[in-house]
Amino acid sequence: MDELNLKTLEQIPIPEGLEERLSAKIDEWEQEETKQKAQRRRLLPIALCYMAVAASVALVLGVGLHLMRQDEVTNLAEQDTYQDPMLAQQEAERALNLLAYNLNKGMGHLEKAKALSDKTEKSLNKQLKVLKRYETNNH
């Protein structure tokens, strides 16, 4: 059946100039594709330049704002917050007591964790000794 179709196709006359027209069309498509690739190549560096400029501006603005805020914080930190020395001492003692309380609370948690770690280590060592005895008895 394929031979029949091939023979039928061979009998169809080919119009004059078809090969040249097809070749010209293929060349035209290749030229368009080349132009599109060149245009994409030109757009990528331009876009990268714009992104680099935008990133630089953002970086400069960020650093500037940070430095401005740091100056404001420094100015506020240098001012006295309490006019009465006794009130300042009471507030400092309160802050230190709160720190000591939280530190002691954390140390309590640390002691519990250490006790659990010691218990786990003892159990692990016990199991390892049993395994060593088992290995020496089997060899």
Backbone as CSV, one residue per row, in Angstrom:
resi,resn,N_x,N_y,N_z,CA_x,CA_y,CA_z,C_x,C_y,C_z
1,MET,0.822,-1.187,0.000,0.000,0.000,0.000,0.874,1.261,0.000
2,ASP,1.988,1.235,0.764,2.903,2.370,0.774,3.503,2.607,-0.610
3,GLU,3.767,1.513,-1.325,4.318,1.647,-2.677,3.329,2.324,-3.598
4,LEU,2.039,2.029,-3.400,0.998,2.620,-4.226,0.931,4.122,-3.996
5,ASN,0.963,4.537,-2.753,0.936,5.968,-2.422,2.182,6.674,-2.935
6,LEU,3.326,6.019,-2.844,4.571,6.602,-3.321,4.523,6.789,-4.836
7,LYS,3.982,5.808,-5.535,3.870,5.914,-6.997,2.903,7.026,-7.377
8,THR,1.806,7.139,-6.613,0.832,8.186,-6.905,1.449,9.551,-6.664
9,LEU,2.207,9.677,-5.611,2.839,10.953,-5.303,3.886,11.328,-6.350
10,GLU,4.600,10.358,-6.863,5.607,10.624,-7.886,4.981,11.120,-9.178
11,GLN,3.718,10.764,-9.430,3.058,11.171,-10.668,2.519,12.602,-10.590
12,ILE,2.398,13.170,-9.388,1.886,14.534,-9.249,2.970,15.493,-9.728
13,PRO,2.620,16.405,-10.625,3.636,17.326,-11.141,4.002,18.378,-10.084
14,ILE,5.286,18.727,-9.994,5.776,19.738,-9.061,5.771,21.076,-9.787
15,PRO,5.131,22.089,-9.185,5.093,23.399,-9.846,6.502,23.978,-9.998
16,GLU,6.679,24.765,-11.036,7.980,25.368,-11.301,8.276,26.444,-10.242
17,GLY,9.506,26.480,-9.771,9.935,27.490,-8.812,9.555,27.176,-7.371
18,LEU,8.942,26.013,-7.127,8.527,25.656,-5.761,9.739,25.528,-4.841
19,GLU,10.777,24.883,-5.330,11.972,24.675,-4.505,12.612,26.009,-4.122
20,GLU,12.690,26.965,-5.064,13.277,28.269,-4.789,12.425,29.043,-3.782
21,ARG,11.089,28.966,-3.948,10.200,29.679,-3.025,10.297,29.102,-1.610
22,LEU,10.340,27.772,-1.518,10.485,27.141,-0.200,11.825,27.514,0.440
23,SER,12.881,27.490,-0.352,14.196,27.842,0.153,14.220,29.291,0.648
24,ALA,13.595,30.192,-0.120,13.543,31.602,0.266,12.756,31.783,1.561
25,LYS,11.645,31.041,1.704,10.822,31.147,2.914,11.597,30.638,4.140
26,ILE,12.308,29.541,3.976,13.101,28.988,5.084,14.185,29.976,5.488
27,ASP,14.846,30.595,4.483,15.862,31.609,4.785,15.253,32.788,5.545
28,GLU,14.054,33.189,5.153,13.361,34.300,5.806,13.058,33.961,7.262
29,TRP,12.613,32.727,7.515,12.323,32.306,8.890,13.595,32.302,9.736
30,GLU,14.703,31.829,9.157,15.966,31.800,9.883,16.434,33.209,10.223
31,GLN,16.255,34.151,9.290,16.646,35.532,9.546,15.804,36.137,10.667
32,GLU,14.501,35.858,10.670,13.629,36.363,11.737,14.058,35.792,13.091
33,GLU,14.370,34.502,13.111,14.800,33.856,14.350,16.110,34.474,14.847
34,THR,17.034,34.748,13.931,18.307,35.362,14.295,18.087,36.761,14.857
35,LYS,17.165,37.519,14.260,16.851,38.864,14.750,16.259,38.802,16.160
36,GLN,15.363,37.837,16.386,14.744,37.708,17.712,15.789,37.346,18.768
37,LYS,16.709,36.448,18.425,17.765,36.084,19.374,18.653,37.281,19.691
38,ALA,18.989,38.053,18.643,19.834,39.233,18.853,19.119,40.253,19.733
39,GLN,17.816,40.401,19.522,17.047,41.353,20.326,17.004,40.898,21.786
40,ARG,16.841,39.592,22.014,16.834,39.073,23.381,18.191,39.283,24.044
41,ARG,19.269,39.093,23.254,20.609,39.293,23.798,20.834,40.743,24.205
42,ARG,20.237,41.676,23.462,20.394,43.091,23.788,19.556,43.469,25.005
43,LEU,18.388,42.855,25.168,17.504,43.217,26.276,18.032,42.725,27.615
44,LEU,18.678,41.576,27.622,19.166,41.012,28.887,20.195,41.922,29.557
45,PRO,21.227,42.396,28.872,22.171,43.292,29.554,21.522,44.604,29.997
46,ILE,20.575,45.110,29.229,19.901,46.350,29.619,19.118,46.124,30.909
47,ALA,18.403,44.992,30.982,17.632,44.686,32.187,18.558,44.510,33.386
48,LEU,19.701,43.859,33.170,20.655,43.682,34.275,21.193,45.025,34.756
49,CYS,21.427,45.939,33.830,21.904,47.274,34.225,20.870,47.978,35.093
50,TYR,19.597,47.923,34.681,18.545,48.567,35.467,18.423,47.929,36.851
51,MET,18.522,46.597,36.896,18.434,45.925,38.195,19.613,46.293,39.089
52,ALA,20.802,46.420,38.499,21.982,46.789,39.279,21.831,48.208,39.839
53,VAL,21.308,49.107,39.037,21.099,50.484,39.497,20.063,50.504,40.623
54,ALA,18.962,49.762,40.434,17.915,49.720,41.463,18.457,49.123,42.765
55,ALA,19.253,48.073,42.663,19.824,47.459,43.864,20.775,48.427,44.565
56,SER,21.556,49.165,43.789,22.487,50.140,44.381,21.738,51.245,45.110
57,VAL,20.664,51.730,44.492,19.866,52.784,45.129,19.245,52.258,46.426
58,ALA,18.711,51.029,46.375,18.106,50.445,47.576,19.150,50.278,48.680
59,LEU,20.348,49.855,48.306,21.408,49.672,49.293,21.808,51.001,49.936
60,VAL,21.976,52.023,49.115,22.361,53.337,49.646,21.269,53.891,50.561
61,LEU,20.004,53.756,50.145,18.906,54.229,50.991,18.839,53.456,52.305
62,GLY,19.036,52.157,52.235,19.005,51.337,53.451,20.093,51.723,54.426
63,VAL,21.305,51.888,53.918,22.424,52.274,54.797,22.183,53.663,55.378
64,GLY,21.685,54.590,54.540,21.411,55.947,55.025,20.365,55.961,56.122
65,LEU,19.268,55.223,55.913,18.220,55.167,56.942,18.733,54.530,58.226
66,HIS,19.545,53.487,58.079,20.106,52.825,59.262,20.985,53.788,60.057
67,LEU,21.831,54.524,59.355,22.709,55.466,60.048,21.920,56.588,60.719
68,MET,20.853,57.054,60.049,20.024,58.100,60.660,19.354,57.590,61.934
69,ARG,18.825,56.377,61.877,18.177,55.815,63.072,19.174,55.562,64.178
70,GLN,20.369,55.129,63.805,21.398,54.868,64.815,21.756,56.166,65.545
71,ASP,21.838,57.273,64.813,22.105,58.568,65.449,20.989,58.939,66.418
72,GLU,19.728,58.687,66.024,18.595,59.003,66.900,18.639,58.160,68.165
73,VAL,18.941,56.870,68.016,19.011,55.974,69.174,20.153,56.397,70.092
74,THR,21.277,56.773,69.519,22.418,57.218,70.325,22.070,58.466,71.117
75,ASN,21.378,59.391,70.482,20.982,60.619,71.181,20.022,60.306,72.327
76,LEU,19.095,59.374,72.111,18.155,59.014,73.177,18.853,58.275,74.305
77,ALA,19.824,57.432,73.980,20.512,56.646,75.002,21.387,57.519,75.891
78,GLU,21.880,58.610,75.359,22.762,59.473,76.131,22.007,60.343,77.124
79,GLN,20.692,60.481,76.961,19.913,61.316,77.866,19.627,60.557,79.159
80,ASP,19.562,61.269,80.269,19.180,60.661,81.538,17.686,60.354,81.500
81,THR,17.342,59.149,81.948,15.927,58.785,81.940,15.262,59.098,83.276
82,TYR,16.060,59.201,84.353,15.502,59.491,85.673,16.181,60.736,86.239
83,GLN,15.352,61.631,86.737,15.892,62.841,87.378,16.229,62.560,88.843
84,ASP,15.485,61.635,89.448,15.671,61.293,90.865,16.633,60.103,90.971
85,PRO,17.793,60.241,91.609,18.764,59.145,91.717,18.215,57.938,92.481
86,MET,17.377,58.160,93.482,16.802,57.043,94.251,15.878,56.210,93.368
87,LEU,15.084,56.883,92.542,14.187,56.177,91.633,15.002,55.388,90.602
88,ALA,16.097,55.965,90.132,16.959,55.273,89.176,17.575,54.026,89.817
89,GLN,17.996,54.141,91.094,18.576,53.001,91.794,17.538,51.899,91.977
90,GLN,16.315,52.267,92.359,15.245,51.275,92.533,14.954,50.553,91.219
91,GLU,14.920,51.308,90.134,14.635,50.705,88.823,15.774,49.774,88.407
92,ALA,17.007,50.151,88.687,18.154,49.301,88.352,18.117,48.018,89.172
93,GLU,17.786,48.126,90.460,17.690,46.941,91.316,16.574,46.017,90.835
94,ARG,15.441,46.612,90.433,14.330,45.803,89.921,14.756,45.042,88.673
95,ALA,15.463,45.725,87.765,15.919,45.085,86.529,16.919,43.970,86.835
96,LEU,17.834,44.207,87.788,18.815,43.183,88.147,18.159,41.987,88.836
97,ASN,17.151,42.234,89.673,16.417,41.138,90.314,15.682,40.290,89.277
98,LEU,15.083,40.944,88.288,14.387,40.222,87.221,15.387,39.373,86.432
99,LEU,16.558,39.932,86.159,17.597,39.192,85.442,18.039,37.979,86.262
100,ALA,18.268,38.182,87.567,18.706,37.083,88.433,17.639,35.995,88.508
101,TYR,16.378,36.383,88.606,15.293,35.409,88.677,15.269,34.559,87.399
102,ASN,15.322,35.217,86.241,15.279,34.481,84.979,16.522,33.615,84.785
103,LEU,17.667,34.081,85.260,18.895,33.298,85.168,18.802,32.049,86.036
104,ASN,18.293,32.200,87.273,18.120,31.046,88.162,17.109,30.059,87.585
105,LYS,16.065,30.572,86.982,15.055,29.719,86.359,15.697,28.914,85.226
106,GLY,16.522,29.560,84.428,17.218,28.869,83.336,18.197,27.842,83.859
107,MET,18.880,28.161,84.964,19.826,27.212,85.550,19.091,25.972,86.056
108,GLY,17.873,26.145,86.577,17.073,25.005,87.023,16.750,24.078,85.861
109,HIS,16.380,24.655,84.724,16.118,23.842,83.536,17.390,23.137,83.071
110,LEU,18.511,23.827,83.186,19.782,23.245,82.781,20.148,22.060,83.668
111,GLU,19.900,22.174,84.970,20.185,21.073,85.897,19.318,19.862,85.586
112,LYS,18.038,20.100,85.253,17.156,18.987,84.871,17.664,18.312,83.607
113,ALA,18.094,19.098,82.643,18.602,18.538,81.395,19.882,17.745,81.641
114,LYS,20.741,18.245,82.528,21.981,17.533,82.836,21.676,16.209,83.529
115,ALA,20.713,16.195,84.448,20.345,14.954,85.132,19.819,13.935,84.115
116,LEU,19.001,14.375,83.189,18.468,13.491,82.161,19.597,12.982,81.267
117,SER,20.535,13.855,80.948,21.673,13.464,80.109,22.530,12.424,80.824
118,ASP,22.775,12.633,82.115,23.566,11.670,82.888,22.864,10.320,82.939
119,LYS,21.562,10.327,83.153,20.787,9.086,83.221,20.865,8.354,81.876
120,THR,20.743,9.098,80.773,20.813,8.503,79.445,22.200,7.935,79.186
121,GLU,23.230,8.659,79.618,24.599,8.195,79.411,24.859,6.897,80.185
122,LYS,24.362,6.814,81.418,24.534,5.592,82.214,23.848,4.415,81.541
123,SER,22.648,4.636,81.048,21.901,3.573,80.385,22.615,3.124,79.108
124,LEU,23.141,4.071,78.360,23.852,3.749,77.124,25.116,2.960,77.426
125,ASN,25.867,3.387,78.438,27.087,2.660,78.818,26.765,1.243,79.264
126,LYS,25.683,1.082,79.999,25.264,-0.246,80.462,24.957,-1.144,79.265
127,GLN,24.245,-0.598,78.276,23.902,-1.375,77.084,25.151,-1.723,76.272
128,LEU,26.087,-0.793,76.204,27.324,-1.063,75.469,28.135,-2.174,76.139
129,LYS,28.163,-2.187,77.474,28.877,-3.244,78.192,28.245,-4.599,77.921
130,VAL,26.913,-4.639,77.889,26.212,-5.893,77.595,26.559,-6.362,76.185
131,LEU,26.601,-5.443,75.228,26.940,-5.805,73.847,28.369,-6.307,73.741
132,LYS,29.305,-5.671,74.465,30.699,-6.115,74.428,30.834,-7.526,74.996
133,ARG,30.130,-7.803,76.105,30.161,-9.147,76.696,29.598,-10.172,75.723
134,TYR,28.537,-9.786,75.054,27.893,-10.684,74.087,28.840,-10.982,72.928
135,GLU,29.560,-9.968,72.441,30.505,-10.145,71.336,31.674,-11.033,71.752
136,THR,32.203,-10.801,72.949,33.355,-11.605,73.386,32.942,-13.055,73.644
137,ASN,31.743,-13.299,74.087,31.281,-14.661,74.321,31.018,-15.405,73.014
138,ASN,30.629,-14.718,71.977,30.304,-15.366,70.706,31.534,-15.562,69.822
139,HIS,32.638,-14.925,70.117,33.846,-15.067,69.290,34.780,-16.020,69.889
